[in-house]
Amino acid sequence: MVIKLLVTRERYDEVFSIEDGFFLFESTDREVYLKMCDFVVNDIGEYVGIEEARKLFKGVPRKELSKYILDFIKAIGEAFVPPTSGAA
């Protein structure tokens, strides 16, 4: 099972407080996991909510947590990088 995360600037600004953003890299795995749950989407790209996300993560082995956290951190960074235009 693959759990999909969708991080956009708008969603980040809705979910993260100033404090959360400044101290993200000092957060525990648990704190990051709980924030990450706010970014889980279903197959049609709709956010599922924290409770549903937690239900989905119950089926994920603990050894996969670090991959999800790294993907989440990477997605946050990518949400703040403007897309390339493709022009030379």
FIPA-395830 format. One record per atom (N, C-alpha, C, O, CB): x, y, z; atom name. Coordinates in Angstrom, 1 decimal. Atoms other than C-alpha are relative to their C-alpha. Glycine has a CB too. Example, Ala and Ser with C-alpha at 12.3 -4.5 7.8 and 13.67 -1.06 7.14 Angstrom:
<nodes>
(node (0.9; -1.2; 0.0); N);
(node (12.3; -4.5; 7.8); CA);
(node (0.9; 1.2; 0.0); C);
(node (1.9; 1.2; 0.7); O);
(node (-1.0; 0.0; 1.2); CB);
(node (-0.9; -1.1; 0.0); N);
(node (13.7; -1.1; 7.1); CA);
(node (-0.8; 1.1; 0.8); C);
(node (-0.3; 2.2; 0.9); O);
(node (0.4; 0.5; -1.4); CB);
</nodes>
This chain:
<nodes>
(node (0.8; -1.2; 0.0); N);
(node (0.0; 0.0; 0.0); CA);
(node (0.9; 1.2; 0.0); C);
(node (1.8; 1.4; 0.8); O);
(node (-1.0; 0.0; 1.2); CB);
(node (-0.7; -1.2; 0.0); N);
(node (1.3; 3.4; -0.9); CA);
(node (-1.0; 1.1; 0.4); C);
(node (-2.1; 1.3; -0.1); O);
(node (0.6; 0.3; -1.5); CB);
(node (0.8; -1.1; -0.4); N);
(node (0.0; 6.4; 0.9); CA);
(node (0.5; 1.3; -0.7); C);
(node (1.7; 1.6; -0.7); O);
(node (0.1; 0.2; 1.6); CB);
(node (-0.3; -1.2; 0.8); N);
(node (-0.1; 9.6; -1.2); CA);
(node (0.0; 1.2; 0.9); C);
(node (-0.9; 1.5; 1.7); O);
(node (-0.9; 0.1; -1.2); CB);
(node (-0.1; -1.3; -0.7); N);
(node (1.0; 13.0; 0.2); CA);
(node (-0.1; 1.1; -1.0); C);
(node (0.6; 0.9; -2.1); O);
(node (1.3; 0.1; 0.9); CB);
(node (0.0; -1.2; 0.9); N);
(node (0.2; 16.3; -1.4); CA);
(node (0.2; 1.2; 0.8); C);
(node (-0.6; 1.6; 1.6); O);
(node (-1.4; 0.1; -0.7); CB);
(node (-0.4; -1.2; -0.8); N);
(node (2.0; 19.3; -0.1); CA);
(node (0.0; 1.2; -1.0); C);
(node (0.7; 1.2; -2.0); O);
(node (1.4; -0.1; 0.6); CB);
(node (0.0; -1.2; 0.8); N);
(node (1.1; 22.7; -1.6); CA);
(node (0.3; 1.2; 1.0); C);
(node (0.2; 1.0; 2.2); O);
(node (-1.4; 0.2; -0.7); CB);
(node (-0.2; -1.2; -0.9); N);
(node (2.0; 26.2; -0.3); CA);
(node (-1.2; 0.3; 0.8); C);
(node (-1.1; 0.6; 2.0); O);
(node (0.5; 1.2; -0.9); CB);
(node (1.2; -0.3; -0.7); N);
(node (-1.6; 26.8; 0.5); CA);
(node (-0.3; -0.9; 1.2); C);
(node (-0.7; -0.5; 2.3); O);
(node (-1.2; 0.0; -1.0); CB);
(node (0.2; 1.0; -1.1); N);
(node (-2.0; 23.6; 2.5); CA);
(node (1.0; 0.2; 1.1); C);
(node (0.6; 0.1; 2.3); O);
(node (0.0; -1.4; -0.6); CB);
(node (-1.1; -0.2; -1.0); N);
(node (1.3; 24.2; 4.3); CA);
(node (-0.4; 1.2; 0.9); C);
(node (-0.3; 1.1; 2.1); O);
(node (1.4; 0.2; -0.7); CB);
(node (0.3; -1.2; -0.8); N);
(node (0.2; 27.7; 5.3); CA);
(node (-1.2; -0.2; 0.9); C);
(node (-1.4; 0.4; 1.9); O);
(node (-0.3; 1.1; -0.9); CB);
(node (1.2; 0.3; -0.8); N);
(node (-3.1; 26.3; 6.6); CA);
(node (0.3; -0.9; 1.2); C);
(node (-0.2; -0.7; 2.3); O);
(node (-1.1; -0.8; -0.9); CB);
(node (-0.3; 1.1; -1.0); N);
(node (-1.6; 23.4; 8.6); CA);
(node (1.1; 0.5; 1.0); C);
(node (1.0; 0.2; 2.2); O);
(node (0.4; -1.2; -0.6); CB);
(node (-1.1; -0.3; -0.8); N);
(node (1.7; 24.8; 9.9); CA);
(node (-0.1; 1.4; 0.6); C);
(node (-0.5; 2.3; -0.1); O);
(node (1.3; -0.1; -0.8); CB);
(node (-0.2; -1.3; -0.6); N);
(node (2.1; 27.6; 12.4); CA);
(node (1.4; 0.5; -0.2); C);
(node (2.2; -0.2; -0.7); O);
(node (-0.4; -0.1; 1.6); CB);
(node (-1.4; -0.6; 0.1); N);
(node (5.1; 29.9; 12.5); CA);
(node (0.9; -0.9; 0.8); C);
(node (2.0; -1.3; 0.3); O);
(node (0.0; 1.4; 0.5); CB);
(node (-0.8; 0.8; -0.9); N);
(node (6.4; 27.8; 15.4); CA);
(node (0.3; -1.4; -0.6); C);
(node (1.5; -1.8; -0.6); O);
(node (-0.7; -0.2; 1.3); CB);
(node (-0.2; 1.3; 0.7); N);
(node (5.9; 24.5; 13.5); CA);
(node (1.0; 0.1; -1.1); C);
(node (1.9; -0.8; -1.2); O);
(node (-1.3; -0.5; -0.6); CB);
(node (-0.9; -0.2; 1.1); N);
(node (7.8; 25.8; 10.5); CA);
(node (1.4; 0.2; 0.4); C);
(node (2.3; -0.4; -0.1); O);
(node (-0.5; 1.1; -0.9); CB);
(node (-1.3; -0.3; -0.5); N);
(node (10.7; 27.1; 12.4); CA);
(node (0.7; -1.2; 0.6); C);
(node (1.9; -1.4; 0.5); O);
(node (0.0; 1.2; 1.0); CB);
(node (-0.6; 1.1; -0.8); N);
(node (11.2; 24.0; 14.5); CA);
(node (-0.3; -1.4; -0.6); C);
(node (-0.2; -2.4; 0.0); O);
(node (-0.5; 0.0; 1.3); CB);
(node (0.3; 1.3; 0.7); N);
(node (10.3; 21.3; 11.9); CA);
(node (1.1; -1.0; 0.2); C);
(node (0.9; -2.2; 0.4); O);
(node (-0.4; 0.2; -1.4); CB);
(node (-1.2; 1.0; 0.0); N);
(node (13.8; 19.8; 11.8); CA);
(node (0.4; -0.3; 1.4); C);
(node (1.3; -1.2; 1.6); O);
(node (1.1; 0.7; -0.7); CB);
(node (-0.3; 0.4; -1.4); N);
(node (13.9; 19.7; 15.6); CA);
(node (-1.1; -0.9; 0.6); C);
(node (-1.1; -1.3; 1.7); O);
(node (0.2; 1.2; 0.9); CB);
(node (1.2; 0.8; -0.4); N);
(node (10.6; 17.8; 15.8); CA);
(node (0.3; -1.5; 0.1); C);
(node (1.3; -2.0; -0.5); O);
(node (-1.2; 0.2; -0.9); CB);
(node (-0.1; 1.5; -0.1); N);
(node (10.3; 14.2; 16.9); CA);
(node (-0.7; -0.7; -1.2); C);
(node (-1.4; 0.0; -1.9); O);
(node (-0.6; -0.5; 1.4); CB);
(node (0.6; 0.8; 1.1); N);
(node (9.3; 11.5; 14.4); CA);
(node (-1.5; 0.1; 0.2); C);
(node (-2.3; 0.2; -0.7); O);
(node (0.4; -1.4; 0.0); CB);
(node (1.4; 0.0; -0.3); N);
(node (5.9; 11.5; 16.2); CA);
(node (-0.7; 1.3; -0.4); C);
(node (-1.7; 1.4; -1.0); O);
(node (-0.3; -0.2; 1.5); CB);
(node (0.5; -1.4; 0.4); N);
(node (5.4; 15.3; 15.7); CA);
(node (-0.1; 0.1; -1.5); C);
(node (-1.1; 0.7; -2.0); O);
(node (0.9; 1.1; 0.7); CB);
(node (0.0; -0.1; 1.4); N);
(node (6.3; 15.1; 12.1); CA);
(node (-1.1; -0.9; -0.6); C);
(node (-1.8; -0.5; -1.6); O);
(node (1.4; -0.4; -0.6); CB);
(node (1.0; 0.9; 0.5); N);
(node (4.1; 12.1; 11.5); CA);
(node (-1.4; 0.6; 0.2); C);
(node (-2.2; 0.5; -0.8); O);
(node (0.1; -1.4; 0.8); CB);
(node (1.3; -0.6; -0.2); N);
(node (1.1; 13.9; 13.0); CA);
(node (-0.3; 1.2; -1.0); C);
(node (-1.4; 1.3; -1.5); O);
(node (-0.2; 0.5; 1.4); CB);
(node (0.2; -1.1; 1.0); N);
(node (1.7; 16.9; 10.7); CA);
(node (-0.2; -0.6; -1.4); C);
(node (-1.0; -0.1; -2.2); O);
(node (1.2; 0.9; 0.0); CB);
(node (0.1; 0.7; 1.2); N);
(node (2.2; 14.6; 7.8); CA);
(node (-1.4; -0.5; -0.3); C);
(node (-1.8; -0.5; -1.5); O);
(node (1.0; -1.2; -0.1); CB);
(node (1.3; 0.5; 0.2); N);
(node (-1.2; 13.1; 8.3); CA);
(node (-1.0; 1.1; -0.6); C);
(node (-2.0; 0.7; -1.2); O);
(node (-0.6; -0.5; 1.4); CB);
(node (0.8; -1.1; 0.6); N);
(node (-2.7; 16.5; 7.3); CA);
(node (0.2; 0.1; -1.5); C);
(node (-0.6; 0.8; -2.1); O);
(node (0.3; 1.3; 0.7); CB);
(node (-0.3; -0.1; 1.5); N);
(node (-1.3; 16.0; 3.8); CA);
(node (-0.3; -1.2; -0.8); C);
(node (0.1; -1.4; -1.9); O);
(node (1.5; 0.4; -0.1); CB);
(node (0.3; 1.3; 0.7); N);
(node (-2.5; 12.5; 3.0); CA);
(node (-1.3; 0.3; -0.9); C);
(node (-2.3; 0.9; -0.4); O);
(node (-0.3; -1.1; 1.0); CB);
(node (1.1; -0.1; 1.0); N);
(node (-4.8; 12.4; -0.1); CA);
(node (-0.5; -1.3; -0.5); C);
(node (0.3; -2.3; -0.4); O);
(node (0.4; 0.9; -1.2); CB);
(node (0.6; 1.2; 0.6); N);
(node (-7.1; 9.8; -1.6); CA);
(node (0.4; -0.1; -1.5); C);
(node (1.2; 0.8; -2.0); O);
(node (-1.5; -0.1; 0.2); CB);
(node (-0.3; 0.2; 1.4); N);
(node (-6.9; 8.6; -5.2); CA);
(node (-0.4; 1.1; -0.9); C);
(node (0.2; 1.3; -2.0); O);
(node (-0.6; -1.3; -0.5); CB);
(node (0.4; -1.1; 0.8); N);
(node (-8.6; 11.7; -6.5); CA);
(node (0.6; 1.3; 0.5); C);
(node (0.1; 2.4; 0.0); O);
(node (-1.5; 0.1; -0.1); CB);
(node (-0.8; -1.2; -0.4); N);
(node (-6.3; 14.1; -4.7); CA);
(node (-0.7; 0.8; 1.1); C);
(node (-0.3; 2.0; 1.3); O);
(node (0.2; 0.9; -1.1); CB);
(node (0.7; -0.7; -1.1); N);
(node (-8.7; 15.1; -1.8); CA);
(node (0.7; -0.4; 1.3); C);
(node (1.0; -1.6; 1.5); O);
(node (-1.5; -0.3; 0.0); CB);
(node (-0.5; 0.3; -1.3); N);
(node (-7.3; 15.4; 1.7); CA);
(node (-0.9; -0.8; 0.8); C);
(node (-2.1; -0.5; 0.8); O);
(node (0.4; 1.4; 0.7); CB);
(node (0.9; 1.0; -0.7); N);
(node (-8.6; 12.6; 3.8); CA);
(node (-0.2; 0.4; 1.5); C);
(node (-1.2; -0.2; 2.1); O);
(node (0.6; -1.4; 0.0); CB);
(node (0.1; -0.4; -1.4); N);
(node (-8.2; 14.2; 7.3); CA);
(node (0.9; -0.9; 0.9); C);
(node (1.4; -2.0; 0.5); O);
(node (-1.4; -0.2; 0.4); CB);
(node (-1.0; 0.7; -0.9); N);
(node (-6.0; 13.1; 10.2); CA);
(node (-0.5; -1.3; 0.4); C);
(node (0.3; -2.3; 0.4); O);
(node (0.2; 0.9; 1.3); CB);
(node (0.5; 1.3; -0.5); N);
(node (-8.2; 10.3; 11.5); CA);
(node (0.1; -1.1; -1.1); C);
(node (0.6; -2.2; -0.8); O);
(node (-1.4; 0.1; 0.6); CB);
(node (-0.1; 1.0; 1.1); N);
(node (-8.4; 8.6; 8.1); CA);
(node (1.4; -0.3; -0.3); C);
(node (1.8; -1.4; -0.6); O);
(node (-0.8; 0.5; -1.2); CB);
(node (-1.4; 0.2; 0.3); N);
(node (-4.7; 9.1; 7.5); CA);
(node (0.6; -0.9; 1.0); C);
(node (1.4; -1.8; 0.6); O);
(node (0.7; 1.4; 0.0); CB);
(node (-0.5; 0.9; -1.0); N);
(node (-3.9; 7.5; 10.8); CA);
(node (-0.4; -1.4; -0.2); C);
(node (0.4; -2.3; 0.1); O);
(node (-0.4; 0.5; 1.4); CB);
(node (0.5; 1.4; 0.3); N);
(node (-6.0; 4.5; 9.9); CA);
(node (0.8; -0.6; -1.1); C);
(node (1.2; -1.8; -1.1); O);
(node (-1.5; 0.0; -0.4); CB);
(node (-0.8; 0.5; 1.1); N);
(node (-4.1; 4.2; 6.6); CA);
(node (1.4; -0.4; 0.5); C);
(node (2.0; -1.4; 0.1); O);
(node (0.1; 1.0; -1.1); CB);
(node (-1.4; 0.3; -0.5); N);
(node (-0.7; 4.4; 8.4); CA);
(node (0.1; -1.2; 0.9); C);
(node (1.2; -1.7; 1.1); O);
(node (0.5; 1.3; 0.7); CB);
(node (0.0; 1.2; -0.9); N);
(node (-1.7; 1.6; 10.8); CA);
(node (0.5; -1.2; -0.8); C);
(node (1.0; -2.1; -0.2); O);
(node (-1.4; -0.2; 0.6); CB);
(node (-0.4; 1.2; 0.8); N);
(node (-1.0; -0.8; 7.9); CA);
(node (1.4; 0.1; -0.5); C);
(node (1.8; -0.8; -1.3); O);
(node (-0.9; -0.1; -1.1); CB);
(node (-1.4; -0.2; 0.5); N);
(node (2.5; 0.6; 7.2); CA);
(node (1.0; -0.5; 1.1); C);
(node (0.9; -0.1; 2.2); O);
(node (0.2; 1.5; -0.3); CB);
(node (-1.0; 0.5; -0.9); N);
(node (5.5; -1.2; 8.8); CA);
(node (0.8; 1.2; 0.5); C);
(node (1.1; 2.2; -0.2); O);
(node (0.9; -1.0; -0.6); CB);
(node (-0.8; -1.1; -0.6); N);
(node (7.5; 1.0; 11.2); CA);
(node (1.3; 0.3; -0.8); C);
(node (1.7; 1.5; -0.9); O);
(node (0.4; -0.4; 1.4); CB);
(node (-1.2; -0.2; 0.8); N);
(node (10.6; 0.5; 9.0); CA);
(node (-0.1; 1.0; -1.1); C);
(node (0.8; 1.5; -1.7); O);
(node (0.6; -1.3; -0.4); CB);
(node (0.3; -0.9; 1.1); N);
(node (8.9; 2.6; 6.3); CA);
(node (-0.2; 1.5; 0.4); C);
(node (-0.3; 2.4; -0.4); O);
(node (-1.2; -0.5; -0.8); CB);
(node (0.3; -1.4; -0.5); N);
(node (8.4; 5.7; 8.5); CA);
(node (1.0; 1.0; -0.5); C);
(node (0.6; 2.1; -0.9); O);
(node (0.0; 0.0; 1.5); CB);
(node (-1.0; -1.0; 0.4); N);
(node (11.7; 7.3; 7.7); CA);
(node (-0.1; 0.4; -1.5); C);
(node (0.1; 1.5; -1.9); O);
(node (1.4; -0.6; 0.2); CB);
(node (0.2; -0.3; 1.4); N);
(node (11.0; 7.0; 3.9); CA);
(node (-1.2; 1.0; -0.1); C);
(node (-1.1; 2.0; -0.9); O);
(node (-0.4; -1.3; -0.8); CB);
(node (1.1; -1.0; 0.1); N);
(node (7.6; 8.8; 4.4); CA);
(node (0.4; 1.3; 0.5); C);
(node (0.0; 2.3; -0.1); O);
(node (-1.2; -0.6; 0.8); CB);
(node (-0.5; -1.3; -0.5); N);
(node (9.2; 11.5; 6.5); CA);
(node (0.9; 0.7; -0.9); C);
(node (0.7; 1.9; -1.2); O);
(node (0.7; -0.2; 1.4); CB);
(node (-0.9; -0.6; 1.0); N);
(node (11.9; 12.1; 4.0); CA);
(node (-0.7; 0.5; -1.2); C);
(node (-0.5; 1.6; -1.7); O);
(node (1.1; -1.0; -0.4); CB);
(node (0.8; -0.4; 1.1); N);
(node (9.4; 12.2; 1.2); CA);
(node (-0.8; 1.3; 0.3); C);
(node (-1.0; 2.2; -0.5); O);
(node (-1.0; -1.1; -0.5); CB);
(node (0.8; -1.1; -0.4); N);
(node (7.3; 14.6; 3.2); CA);
(node (0.8; 1.3; 0.1); C);
(node (0.4; 2.4; -0.4); O);
(node (-0.6; -0.2; 1.4); CB);
(node (-0.9; -1.2; -0.1); N);
(node (10.2; 17.0; 3.9); CA);
(node (0.4; 0.4; -1.4); C);
(node (0.4; 1.6; -1.7); O);
(node (1.3; -0.4; 0.8); CB);
(node (-0.3; -0.3; 1.4); N);
(node (11.2; 16.8; 0.2); CA);
(node (-1.2; 0.8; -0.6); C);
(node (-1.0; 1.7; -1.3); O);
(node (0.4; -1.2; -0.8); CB);
(node (1.2; -0.6; 0.6); N);
(node (7.6; 17.7; -0.8); CA);
(node (-0.2; 1.4; 0.5); C);
(node (-0.7; 2.2; -0.2); O);
(node (-1.2; -0.9; 0.3); CB);
(node (0.1; -1.4; -0.5); N);
(node (7.6; 20.7; 1.5); CA);
(node (0.9; 0.9; -0.7); C);
(node (0.5; 2.0; -1.2); O);
(node (0.3; 0.0; 1.5); CB);
(node (-0.9; -0.8; 0.8); N);
(node (10.7; 22.0; -0.2); CA);
(node (-0.4; 0.3; -1.4); C);
(node (-0.3; 1.4; -1.9); O);
(node (1.4; -0.7; 0.0); CB);
(node (0.5; -0.2; 1.4); N);
(node (9.3; 21.4; -3.6); CA);
(node (-1.2; 0.9; -0.2); C);
(node (-1.4; 1.5; -1.2); O);
(node (-0.3; -1.4; -0.6); CB);
(node (1.2; -0.8; 0.1); N);
(node (6.1; 23.2; -2.8); CA);
(node (0.4; 1.5; 0.0); C);
(node (-0.4; 2.3; -0.5); O);
(node (-0.9; -0.2; 1.3); CB);
(node (-0.4; -1.4; 0.0); N);
(node (8.1; 26.4; -2.4); CA);
(node (1.0; 0.4; -1.1); C);
(node (1.5; 1.5; -1.1); O);
(node (0.7; 0.3; 1.3); CB);
(node (-0.9; -0.3; 1.2); N);
(node (10.2; 26.1; -5.6); CA);
(node (-1.0; 0.2; -1.2); C);
(node (-1.8; -0.7; -1.5); O);
(node (1.0; -1.2; -0.2); CB);
(node (0.9; -0.3; 1.1); N);
(node (8.5; 27.7; -8.6); CA);
(node (0.3; -1.1; -1.1); C);
(node (1.5; -1.4; -1.3); O);
(node (0.2; 1.4; -0.6); CB);
(node (-0.2; 1.0; 1.1); N);
(node (8.0; 25.2; -11.5); CA);
(node (0.8; 0.6; -1.1); C);
(node (0.7; 1.8; -1.4); O);
(node (-1.3; -0.5; -0.5); CB);
(node (-0.8; -0.5; 1.1); N);
(node (10.4; 25.5; -14.4); CA);
(node (-1.0; 0.2; -1.2); C);
(node (-2.0; -0.5; -1.3); O);
(node (1.1; -1.0; -0.4); CB);
(node (0.8; -0.3; 1.1); N);
(node (8.9; 27.0; -17.5); CA);
(node (0.3; -0.8; -1.2); C);
(node (-0.6; -0.9; -2.1); O);
(node (0.1; 1.5; -0.4); CB);
(node (-0.4; 0.8; 1.2); N);
(node (10.7; 24.7; -19.9); CA);
(node (0.7; 0.8; -1.1); C);
(node (1.2; 0.3; -2.1); O);
(node (-1.2; -0.7; -0.6); CB);
(node (-0.7; -0.9; 1.0); N);
(node (12.1; 27.7; -21.8); CA);
(node (1.5; 0.0; 0.2); C);
(node (2.0; -0.1; 1.3); O);
(node (-0.6; 1.5; 0.1); CB);
(node (-1.5; 0.0; -0.1); N);
(node (15.8; 27.8; -22.6); CA);
(node (0.5; 1.4; 0.4); C);
(node (1.7; 1.5; 0.5); O);
(node (0.6; -0.4; -1.3); CB);
</nodes>
